[in-house]
Amino acid sequence: MQSLNPTLRAAQQILTALMMVSVYCGGAVAQASKPPVQPLNLPDPTPRPPDLERQYGGDPSELARQQQLAALKAAQLRQQVVIATDKLLLLAQELETSVKKRENGAAMTPQMIKAEQIEKLAKTVKERTKSQ
């Protein structure tokens, strides 16, 4: 076979190259024509009992206790707002009476202090009522 004609050797190499190309292209075409692979969903092989905590919620007594604590906290907050509002009203009345009694030359410092207290108290009442 060493004495093959150079033209035959060249023809053999060309045929070999063509066969390789055809095999490569044929595989690519066959692969492209296949439908895409769908993921396979299998059921859980080890069934477990349902999570009752998640299914039915927590302990009913615990839930009732939490609701009772929330109601108690809301009642305390309401009581604090009522007390602060009463104090605010009292301070405003005291300020009004002191302004009416004030003489023209008297200093306003005690009245200014009461006005500042009223402002601070009004802000806290406003914040507490917003949080309800």
N, C-alpha and C positions, 0 to 999 in steps of 0.2 A: 504494500500500500504506500510505501515511500515513493514509489515511482509514479504516483498519480500526476496526471497532467495539471499544470498550474491553473488552468482555466477550470478544470473539474474541482480542484481544491477550493477555488474562489466561489464556484457555484454551490459547493457543499456548505461553505461558511454562510453564504447568503441565505440558503434554505434553512439552516439552523437558526439564524437570527430571525427569519420570518416566522418560524414555528414558535419561538420564544415570545415574539410580539403577539402572535395570535392567541397563545395560551394566556398571556397577561391580559389582553383586551377581552377575551372571552370570559375570564373570571370576573373582571370588573363589570361587564354587562350583566352577567348572571347575578352578581351581588346587588347591583342597582335595581334589578327587577323584582327582588324579594320585598314583600310588604314589611313595614317596620314591626319590630318585636313589641308586643303588648306586655306590660308587667303583669305578672301572675299574682293574684291576691288569694292567699290561702287562709282559711280560718285558723284561729289560735289553736295549736295542737294540745295545749294544756289548759283546759277550761278552769276558771277560778270562780268561787262564789262571788256574788255582787258585793260591792262596797256599800254596806248599809249606812254608814256614816254619810256618805255623799248622796245616797238615794233618798234617805228619809230626814236628813238634816241632823242637827245635834240632839242632845238630851232635852226633852220638853221642859223639865224643871230648870235647866240652865238657861234656856231661851226665856222662860218666864222671869227668872231672876234678872237677866240682862234688861228686859223691858221694864221691870220694876225699878231698877237702878237708874235707867234713863228718865223715867217719869219723876223720880225723886230729885234728880239733878235739875230737871226743867222746873220743878216746883221751887227749889232753892234759888234758882236764878230769877224766877218771877218774884219771889219774896225780896231778894236783894234789890231788884229794880223798883219795887214798891217803896221800900225803905229809902232808897236814894231819891226817888221822886218826892216823897214827903219832906225829906231834908231840903231838897232843892226849893220846894214851895215855901218852907219856913224861912230859909235864907233870903229868898226874894221878897217876902213880906217884911222881914227885918230891914232889908236895904231900903225898901220903899218908905217905911216909917221914919228911918233915920234921915233920908233925903228930905222928907217933908218937914222934919223938925230942925233941920240944919239952918244955922244962921248964915248969912251971906259971907261973913268973914271967917268961918270955921274951916278947918282943914278937912280934906276929903280922904285922907289915908285909911281910916277904918272902913269907909264905904268902898274904897277901891279894893281892899283886901276881900271884903265880902263878895264883890262883883267877880273877882278872880276865882274865889271858891265856887261860886255859882257856875261859872264857865267850865271849870274842871269837872264838877259834878254832872253838868249837862252832857259833857263829852262821854263820861263813863256810862251814863244812862243810855245814851244813844248807841254806844258800842255793845252794851249788854242786850239791848232789844234787838239789835241786828243779828246777834249770835243765836237767838232763839229760833 
